[in-house]
């Protein structure tokens, strides 16, 4: 089966020194767009590929793509001057176009499913770069309520919400904020474990008590438990790398 597909990373040339506010702002925006695009691939894994690295610095040096194990590298054109000339929406579109140029070329070369990338491009563009994922609703055992788990993101912050539908009235509550870890964000893993704990509480329960986060309808509060102990904030780094 091999490693799952993890990310599309752009290593774009930049005049900013690593760690400076300008560098972090630029890198965060690039990763944000890439993360949104990857999520819009809906779990597709290009055959025998776990990562795509886009390295425009080698555009005039490489005359081919490269494959090292399950990692594919490509060097499309990227102009930092042109990128910097845009306001934020234009920058997002520029990044998206660089990603799409790379994935379409790779699709043709390695016989990947081109349609997946065309759909991901359209969905990302149509979203106006608003990052929101709504997971399928789940019905409570008493069949009187429906709950859904929702992820939103900015370039730096990941937020998790629950939407509770009772007789057509929807109540939205934030479960937590955390650092945006882009493609490696543990929120995607936690989303698999969204559930009704009982007829009153809906949220996420991870590994039998390690992490429990829920919204209580009766109490109208969000409660967080780490290792069975109630806390005000979860340290996700205890359980997940890169978070």
Phi and psi restraints in degrees (value plus and minus 20) as a CYANA .aco file:
   2 UNK   PHI      59.2    99.2
   2 UNK   PSI     158.9   198.9
   3 UNK   PHI     -90.8   -50.8
   3 UNK   PSI     126.3   166.3
   4 UNK   PHI     -89.3   -49.3
   4 UNK   PSI     142.5   182.5
   5 UNK   PHI     -94.1   -54.1
   5 UNK   PSI     111.6   151.6
   6 UNK   PHI    -131.3   -91.3
   6 UNK   PSI     -66.0   -26.0
   7 UNK   PHI    -182.4  -142.4
   7 UNK   PSI     142.9   182.9
   8 UNK   PHI    -140.7  -100.7
   8 UNK   PSI      89.5   129.5
   9 UNK   PHI    -129.4   -89.4
   9 UNK   PSI     109.9   149.9
  10 UNK   PHI    -120.7   -80.7
  10 UNK   PSI     101.0   141.0
  11 UNK   PHI    -122.9   -82.9
  11 UNK   PSI      57.0    97.0
  12 UNK   PHI    -103.9   -63.9
  12 UNK   PSI     122.4   162.4
  13 UNK   PHI     -81.3   -41.3
  13 UNK   PSI     121.5   161.5
  14 UNK   PHI    -169.3  -129.3
  14 UNK   PSI     125.7   165.7
  15 UNK   PHI    -101.3   -61.3
  15 UNK   PSI     -26.0    14.0
  16 UNK   PHI    -108.9   -68.9
  16 UNK   PSI     120.9   160.9
  17 UNK   PHI     -91.7   -51.7
  17 UNK   PSI     123.2   163.2
  18 UNK   PHI     -76.7   -36.7
  18 UNK   PSI     112.2   152.2
  19 UNK   PHI      73.5   113.5
  19 UNK   PSI     -32.2     7.8
  20 UNK   PHI     -94.3   -54.3
  20 UNK   PSI     137.7   177.7
  21 UNK   PHI     -76.5   -36.5
  21 UNK   PSI     -58.0   -18.0
  22 UNK   PHI     -85.7   -45.7
  22 UNK   PSI     -61.0   -21.0
  23 UNK   PHI     -84.2   -44.2
  23 UNK   PSI     -65.7   -25.7
  24 UNK   PHI     -85.8   -45.8
  24 UNK   PSI     -59.2   -19.2
  25 UNK   PHI     -83.6   -43.6
  25 UNK   PSI     -64.4   -24.4
  26 UNK   PHI     -87.4   -47.4
  26 UNK   PSI     -66.1   -26.1
  27 UNK   PHI     -83.6   -43.6
  27 UNK   PSI     -60.4   -20.4
  28 UNK   PHI     -82.8   -42.8
  28 UNK   PSI     -60.0   -20.0
  29 UNK   PHI     -86.7   -46.7
  29 UNK   PSI     -63.0   -23.0
  30 UNK   PHI     -82.1   -42.1
  30 UNK   PSI     -66.2   -26.2
  31 UNK   PHI     -86.9   -46.9
  31 UNK   PSI     -55.5   -15.5
  32 UNK   PHI     -78.8   -38.8
  32 UNK   PSI     -68.8   -28.8
  33 UNK   PHI     -85.1   -45.1
  33 UNK   PSI     -62.7   -22.7
  34 UNK   PHI     -82.9   -42.9
  34 UNK   PSI     -63.1   -23.1
  35 UNK   PHI     -80.0   -40.0
  35 UNK   PSI     -64.9   -24.9
  36 UNK   PHI     -81.5   -41.5
  36 UNK   PSI     -62.2   -22.2
  37 UNK   PHI     -82.6   -42.6
  37 UNK   PSI     -65.8   -25.8
  38 UNK   PHI     -82.7   -42.7
  38 UNK   PSI     -61.4   -21.4
  39 UNK   PHI     -83.3   -43.3
  39 UNK   PSI     -52.7   -12.7
  40 UNK   PHI     -97.3   -57.3
  40 UNK   PSI     -23.7    16.3
  41 UNK   PHI     -99.0   -59.0
  41 UNK   PSI     -27.0    13.0
  42 UNK   PHI      35.1    75.1
  42 UNK   PSI      22.8    62.8
  43 UNK   PHI      63.4   103.4
  43 UNK   PSI     -14.9    25.1
  44 UNK   PHI     -85.8   -45.8
  44 UNK   PSI     114.3   154.3
  45 UNK   PHI    -135.9   -95.9
  45 UNK   PSI      92.2   132.2
  46 UNK   PHI     -77.3   -37.3
  46 UNK   PSI     117.1   157.1
  47 UNK   PHI     -71.0   -31.0
  47 UNK   PSI     110.1   150.1
  48 UNK   PHI      37.1    77.1
  48 UNK   PSI      12.7    52.7
  49 UNK   PHI    -154.2  -114.2
  49 UNK   PSI     110.5   150.5
  50 UNK   PHI    -131.7   -91.7
  50 UNK   PSI     -42.7    -2.7
  51 UNK   PHI    -167.4  -127.4
  51 UNK   PSI     131.1   171.1
  52 UNK   PHI    -140.4  -100.4
  52 UNK   PSI     105.1   145.1
  53 UNK   PHI    -131.8   -91.8
  53 UNK   PSI     109.8   149.8
  54 UNK   PHI    -129.7   -89.7
  54 UNK   PSI      98.0   138.0
  55 UNK   PHI    -149.3  -109.3
  55 UNK   PSI      59.4    99.4
  56 UNK   PHI     -81.0   -41.0
  56 UNK   PSI     -40.5    -0.5
  57 UNK   PHI     -79.1   -39.1
  57 UNK   PSI     -42.3    -2.3
  58 UNK   PHI    -121.1   -81.1
  58 UNK   PSI      -4.7    35.3
  59 UNK   PHI     -76.3   -36.3
  59 UNK   PSI     -61.7   -21.7
  60 UNK   PHI    -112.0   -72.0
  60 UNK   PSI     -14.2    25.8
  61 UNK   PHI    -131.3   -91.3
  61 UNK   PSI     -67.6   -27.6
  62 UNK   PHI    -100.8   -60.8
  62 UNK   PSI     117.1   157.1
  63 UNK   PHI    -132.2   -92.2
  63 UNK   PSI       0.5    40.5
  64 UNK   PHI    -183.7  -143.7
  64 UNK   PSI     148.9   188.9
  65 UNK   PHI    -108.0   -68.0
  65 UNK   PSI     145.9   185.9
  66 UNK   PHI    -148.7  -108.7
  66 UNK   PSI     125.8   165.8
  67 UNK   PHI    -153.3  -113.3
  67 UNK   PSI      99.1   139.1
  68 UNK   PHI    -139.7   -99.7
  68 UNK   PSI      80.5   120.5
  69 UNK   PHI      45.0    85.0
  69 UNK   PSI    -139.7   -99.7
  70 UNK   PHI    -120.4   -80.4
  70 UNK   PSI     -12.0    28.0
  71 UNK   PHI    -123.2   -83.2
  71 UNK   PSI     106.3   146.3
  72 UNK   PHI    -129.4   -89.4
  72 UNK   PSI     115.6   155.6
  73 UNK   PHI    -143.3  -103.3
  73 UNK   PSI     121.8   161.8
  74 UNK   PHI    -166.0  -126.0
  74 UNK   PSI     133.6   173.6
  75 UNK   PHI    -150.1  -110.1
  75 UNK   PSI      56.2    96.2
  76 UNK   PHI     -95.4   -55.4
  76 UNK   PSI     151.1   191.1
  77 UNK   PHI     -93.4   -53.4
  77 UNK   PSI     121.9   161.9
  78 UNK   PHI    -168.7  -128.7
  78 UNK   PSI     107.6   147.6
  79 UNK   PHI    -130.7   -90.7
  79 UNK   PSI      93.3   133.3
  80 UNK   PHI     -86.1   -46.1
  80 UNK   PSI     -54.6   -14.6
  81 UNK   PHI     -82.3   -42.3
  81 UNK   PSI     -65.0   -25.0
  82 UNK   PHI     -86.4   -46.4
  82 UNK   PSI     -65.8   -25.8
  83 UNK   PHI     -74.8   -34.8
  83 UNK   PSI     -65.2   -25.2
  84 UNK   PHI     -91.7   -51.7
  84 UNK   PSI     -38.4     1.6
  85 UNK   PHI     -94.1   -54.1
  85 UNK   PSI     -36.0     4.0
  86 UNK   PHI    -110.4   -70.4
  86 UNK   PSI     135.4   175.4
  87 UNK   PHI     -94.9   -54.9
  87 UNK   PSI     156.6   196.6
  88 UNK   PHI     -74.0   -34.0
  88 UNK   PSI     -68.0   -28.0
  89 UNK   PHI     -79.1   -39.1
  89 UNK   PSI     -59.9   -19.9
  90 UNK   PHI     -86.9   -46.9
  90 UNK   PSI     -56.6   -16.6
  91 UNK   PHI     -83.3   -43.3
  91 UNK   PSI     -62.9   -22.9
  92 UNK   PHI     -80.5   -40.5
  92 UNK   PSI     -64.5   -24.5
  93 UNK   PHI     -83.8   -43.8
  93 UNK   PSI     -60.1   -20.1
  94 UNK   PHI     -82.6   -42.6
  94 UNK   PSI     -65.1   -25.1
  95 UNK   PHI     -81.2   -41.2
  95 UNK   PSI     -66.4   -26.4
  96 UNK   PHI     -78.4   -38.4
  96 UNK   PSI     -61.6   -21.6
  97 UNK   PHI     -86.1   -46.1
  97 UNK   PSI     -56.9   -16.9
  98 UNK   PHI     -84.2   -44.2
  98 UNK   PSI     -64.2   -24.2
  99 UNK   PHI     -80.1   -40.1
  99 UNK   PSI     -65.1   -25.1
 100 UNK   PHI     -87.0   -47.0
 100 UNK   PSI     -58.3   -18.3
 101 UNK   PHI     -77.9   -37.9
 101 UNK   PSI     -63.0   -23.0
 102 UNK   PHI     -88.0   -48.0
 102 UNK   PSI     -67.7   -27.7
 103 UNK   PHI     -89.8   -49.8
 103 UNK   PSI     -53.8   -13.8
 104 UNK   PHI     -88.1   -48.1
 104 UNK   PSI     -62.8   -22.8
 105 UNK   PHI     -81.9   -41.9
 105 UNK   PSI     -63.4   -23.4
 106 UNK   PHI     -86.5   -46.5
 106 UNK   PSI     -56.4   -16.4
 107 UNK   PHI     -80.2   -40.2
 107 UNK   PSI     -62.1   -22.1
 108 UNK   PHI     -89.7   -49.7
 108 UNK   PSI     -58.9   -18.9
 109 UNK   PHI     -93.5   -53.5
 109 UNK   PSI     -58.4   -18.4
 110 UNK   PHI    -128.5   -88.5
 110 UNK   PSI     -10.6    29.4
 111 UNK   PHI      38.3    78.3
 111 UNK   PSI      24.3    64.3
 112 UNK   PHI    -101.7   -61.7
 112 UNK   PSI     150.7   190.7
 113 UNK   PHI     -98.9   -58.9
 113 UNK   PSI      76.5   116.5
 114 UNK   PHI     -79.3   -39.3
 114 UNK   PSI     -55.2   -15.2
 115 UNK   PHI     -79.8   -39.8
 115 UNK   PSI     -55.1   -15.1
 116 UNK   PHI     -77.2   -37.2
 116 UNK   PSI     -64.8   -24.8
 117 UNK   PHI     -94.0   -54.0
 117 UNK   PSI     -52.5   -12.5
 118 UNK   PHI     -86.5   -46.5
 118 UNK   PSI     -60.2   -20.2
 119 UNK   PHI     -87.4   -47.4
 119 UNK   PSI     -62.6   -22.6
 120 UNK   PHI     -80.7   -40.7
 120 UNK   PSI     -60.4   -20.4
 121 UNK   PHI     -82.7   -42.7
 121 UNK   PSI     -68.4   -28.4
 122 UNK   PHI     -84.1   -44.1
 122 UNK   PSI     -63.7   -23.7
 123 UNK   PHI     -83.5   -43.5
 123 UNK   PSI     -60.1   -20.1
 124 UNK   PHI     -86.8   -46.8
 124 UNK   PSI     -63.4   -23.4
 125 UNK   PHI     -86.1   -46.1
 125 UNK   PSI     -63.6   -23.6
 126 UNK   PHI     -86.4   -46.4
 126 UNK   PSI     -43.5    -3.5
 127 UNK   PHI     -94.0   -54.0
 127 UNK   PSI     -29.9    10.1
 128 UNK   PHI      36.8    76.8
 128 UNK   PSI       8.5    48.5
 129 UNK   PHI      41.7    81.7
 129 UNK   PSI      10.3    50.3
 130 UNK   PHI    -114.5   -74.5
 130 UNK   PSI      98.8   138.8
 131 UNK   PHI    -111.5   -71.5
 131 UNK   PSI      88.1   128.1
 132 UNK   PHI    -169.5  -129.5
 132 UNK   PSI     105.5   145.5
 133 UNK   PHI    -141.9  -101.9
 133 UNK   PSI     103.9   143.9
 134 UNK   PHI    -129.4   -89.4
 134 UNK   PSI     102.9   142.9
 135 UNK   PHI    -108.5   -68.5
 135 UNK   PSI     137.9   177.9
 136 UNK   PHI     -75.8   -35.8
 136 UNK   PSI     123.0   163.0
 137 UNK   PHI     -91.7   -51.7
 137 UNK   PSI     133.4   173.4
 138 UNK   PHI    -147.4  -107.4
 138 UNK   PSI     118.9   158.9
 139 UNK   PHI    -111.6   -71.6
 139 UNK   PSI     118.9   158.9
 140 UNK   PHI     -88.4   -48.4
 140 UNK   PSI     140.7   180.7
 141 UNK   PHI     -83.6   -43.6
 141 UNK   PSI     -48.5    -8.5
 142 UNK   PHI    -102.6   -62.6
 142 UNK   PSI     -19.8    20.2
 143 UNK   PHI      41.9    81.9
 143 UNK   PSI       0.7    40.7
 144 UNK   PHI    -122.7   -82.7
 144 UNK   PSI     -32.7     7.3
 145 UNK   PHI    -159.0  -119.0
 145 UNK   PSI     135.2   175.2
 146 UNK   PHI    -150.6  -110.6
 146 UNK   PSI     118.0   158.0
 147 UNK   PHI    -146.4  -106.4
 147 UNK   PSI     126.6   166.6
 148 UNK   PHI    -157.9  -117.9
 148 UNK   PSI     129.3   169.3
 149 UNK   PHI    -119.6   -79.6
 149 UNK   PSI     115.4   155.4
 150 UNK   PHI    -151.4  -111.4
 150 UNK   PSI     115.3   155.3
 151 UNK   PHI    -133.8   -93.8
 151 UNK   PSI     112.0   152.0
 152 UNK   PHI    -146.3  -106.3
 152 UNK   PSI     135.9   175.9
 153 UNK   PHI    -163.8  -123.8
 153 UNK   PSI     125.8   165.8
 154 UNK   PHI    -126.8   -86.8
 154 UNK   PSI    -194.9  -154.9
 155 UNK   PHI     -81.5   -41.5
 155 UNK   PSI     -47.3    -7.3
 156 UNK   PHI    -138.0   -98.0
 156 UNK   PSI     -41.0    -1.0
 157 UNK   PHI    -142.3  -102.3
 157 UNK   PSI     113.2   153.2
 158 UNK   PHI    -122.6   -82.6
 158 UNK   PSI     112.9   152.9
 159 UNK   PHI    -145.2  -105.2
 159 UNK   PSI     119.5   159.5
 160 UNK   PHI    -137.1   -97.1
 160 UNK   PSI     114.1   154.1
 161 UNK   PHI    -148.9  -108.9
 161 UNK   PSI     143.2   183.2
 162 UNK   PHI    -142.6  -102.6
 162 UNK   PSI     119.5   159.5
 163 UNK   PHI    -127.4   -87.4
 163 UNK   PSI     102.2   142.2
 164 UNK   PHI    -130.6   -90.6
 164 UNK   PSI     102.4   142.4
 165 UNK   PHI    -127.8   -87.8
 165 UNK   PSI      95.8   135.8
 166 UNK   PHI    -143.5  -103.5
 166 UNK   PSI      89.8   129.8
 167 UNK   PHI      34.1    74.1
 167 UNK   PSI      19.2    59.2
 168 UNK   PHI      67.5   107.5
 168 UNK   PSI     -28.0    12.0
 169 UNK   PHI    -116.1   -76.1
 169 UNK   PSI     103.4   143.4
 170 UNK   PHI    -124.0   -84.0
 170 UNK   PSI     108.6   148.6
 171 UNK   PHI    -134.6   -94.6
 171 UNK   PSI     108.9   148.9
 172 UNK   PHI    -129.8   -89.8
 172 UNK   PSI     110.2   150.2
 173 UNK   PHI    -153.1  -113.1
 173 UNK   PSI     115.9   155.9
 174 UNK   PHI    -100.6   -60.6
 174 UNK   PSI     109.6   149.6
 175 UNK   PHI    -105.2   -65.2
 175 UNK   PSI     -65.1   -25.1
 176 UNK   PHI    -187.4  -147.4
 176 UNK   PSI     139.9   179.9
 177 UNK   PHI    -133.3   -93.3
 177 UNK   PSI     131.7   171.7
 178 UNK   PHI    -174.0  -134.0
 178 UNK   PSI     150.8   190.8
 179 UNK   PHI     -83.5   -43.5
 179 UNK   PSI     116.9   156.9
 180 UNK   PHI     -93.1   -53.1
 180 UNK   PSI      95.7   135.7
 181 UNK   PHI    -123.7   -83.7
 181 UNK   PSI      -1.8    38.2
 182 UNK   PHI      32.9    72.9
 182 UNK   PSI    -149.8  -109.8
 183 UNK   PHI     -82.8   -42.8
 183 UNK   PSI     -46.7    -6.7
 184 UNK   PHI    -111.8   -71.8
 184 UNK   PSI      -9.2    30.8
 185 UNK   PHI     -84.3   -44.3
 185 UNK   PSI     107.9   147.9
 186 UNK   PHI     -85.8   -45.8
 186 UNK   PSI     -34.2     5.8
 187 UNK   PHI     -81.7   -41.7
 187 UNK   PSI     -49.8    -9.8
 188 UNK   PHI     -88.7   -48.7
 188 UNK   PSI     -55.8   -15.8
 189 UNK   PHI     -91.2   -51.2
 189 UNK   PSI     -64.1   -24.1
 190 UNK   PHI     -82.2   -42.2
 190 UNK   PSI     -52.8   -12.8
 191 UNK   PHI     -79.7   -39.7
 191 UNK   PSI     -47.5    -7.5
 192 UNK   PHI     -85.1   -45.1
 192 UNK   PSI     -40.2    -0.2
 193 UNK   PHI    -129.1   -89.1
 193 UNK   PSI       3.3    43.3
 194 UNK   PHI     -93.0   -53.0
 194 UNK   PSI     120.5   160.5
 195 UNK   PHI    -186.9  -146.9
 195 UNK   PSI     146.7   186.7
 196 UNK   PHI    -107.3   -67.3
 196 UNK   PSI     102.4   142.4
 197 UNK   PHI     -95.5   -55.5
 197 UNK   PSI     -55.9   -15.9
 198 UNK   PHI    -179.3  -139.3
 198 UNK   PSI    -185.3  -145.3
 199 UNK   PHI     -93.9   -53.9
 199 UNK   PSI     -26.3    13.7
 200 UNK   PHI    -127.8   -87.8
 200 UNK   PSI     -51.2   -11.2
 201 UNK   PHI    -138.1   -98.1
 201 UNK   PSI     109.1   149.1
 202 UNK   PHI    -148.5  -108.5
 202 UNK   PSI     116.8   156.8
 203 UNK   PHI     157.2   197.2
 203 UNK   PSI    -159.1  -119.1
 204 UNK   PHI    -147.9  -107.9
 204 UNK   PSI     119.2   159.2
 205 UNK   PHI    -148.1  -108.1
 205 UNK   PSI      96.0   136.0
 206 UNK   PHI    -132.1   -92.1
 206 UNK   PSI     102.5   142.5
 207 UNK   PHI      31.2    71.2
 207 UNK   PSI      37.4    77.4
 208 UNK   PHI      27.5    67.5
 208 UNK   PSI      39.3    79.3
 209 UNK   PHI      81.7   121.7
 209 UNK   PSI     -27.2    12.8
 210 UNK   PHI     -84.5   -44.5
 210 UNK   PSI     -69.2   -29.2
 211 UNK   PHI    -153.8  -113.8
 211 UNK   PSI     101.7   141.7
 212 UNK   PHI    -149.5  -109.5
 212 UNK   PSI     102.7   142.7
 213 UNK   PHI    -154.0  -114.0
 213 UNK   PSI     104.5   144.5
 214 UNK   PHI    -166.0  -126.0
 214 UNK   PSI     139.9   179.9
 215 UNK   PHI    -125.2   -85.2
 215 UNK   PSI     107.0   147.0
 216 UNK   PHI    -115.8   -75.8
 216 UNK   PSI     100.7   140.7
 217 UNK   PHI     -87.4   -47.4
 217 UNK   PSI     -65.0   -25.0
 218 UNK   PHI     -84.3   -44.3
 218 UNK   PSI     -62.6   -22.6
 219 UNK   PHI    -104.6   -64.6
 219 UNK   PSI     -38.4     1.6
 220 UNK   PHI      37.4    77.4
 220 UNK   PSI      23.1    63.1
 221 UNK   PHI    -160.0  -120.0
 221 UNK   PSI     138.6   178.6
 222 UNK   PHI    -120.1   -80.1
 222 UNK   PSI     114.3   154.3
 223 UNK   PHI    -143.9  -103.9
 223 UNK   PSI     118.8   158.8
 224 UNK   PHI    -141.1  -101.1
 224 UNK   PSI     113.0   153.0
 225 UNK   PHI    -148.6  -108.6
 225 UNK   PSI     110.2   150.2
 226 UNK   PHI    -140.2  -100.2
 226 UNK   PSI      90.0   130.0
 227 UNK   PHI      44.2    84.2
 227 UNK   PSI      10.2    50.2
 228 UNK   PHI      67.9   107.9
 228 UNK   PSI     -28.0    12.0
 229 UNK   PHI    -122.2   -82.2
 229 UNK   PSI     111.4   151.4
 230 UNK   PHI     -89.4   -49.4
 230 UNK   PSI     113.7   153.7
 231 UNK   PHI    -154.0  -114.0
 231 UNK   PSI     150.3   190.3
 232 UNK   PHI    -117.8   -77.8
 232 UNK   PSI     -34.5     5.5
 233 UNK   PHI    -175.0  -135.0
 233 UNK   PSI     121.4   161.4
 234 UNK   PHI    -114.8   -74.8
 234 UNK   PSI     111.0   151.0
 235 UNK   PHI    -110.9   -70.9
 235 UNK   PSI      71.9   111.9
 236 UNK   PHI     -86.2   -46.2
 236 UNK   PSI     -39.3     0.7
 237 UNK   PHI     -85.1   -45.1
 237 UNK   PSI     -39.7     0.3
 238 UNK   PHI     -86.6   -46.6
 238 UNK   PSI     -45.3    -5.3
 239 UNK   PHI    -138.3   -98.3
 239 UNK   PSI     -38.9     1.1
 240 UNK   PHI    -156.9  -116.9
 240 UNK   PSI     115.4   155.4
 241 UNK   PHI     -89.6   -49.6
 241 UNK   PSI     132.8   172.8
 242 UNK   PHI      44.6    84.6
 242 UNK   PSI       0.6    40.6
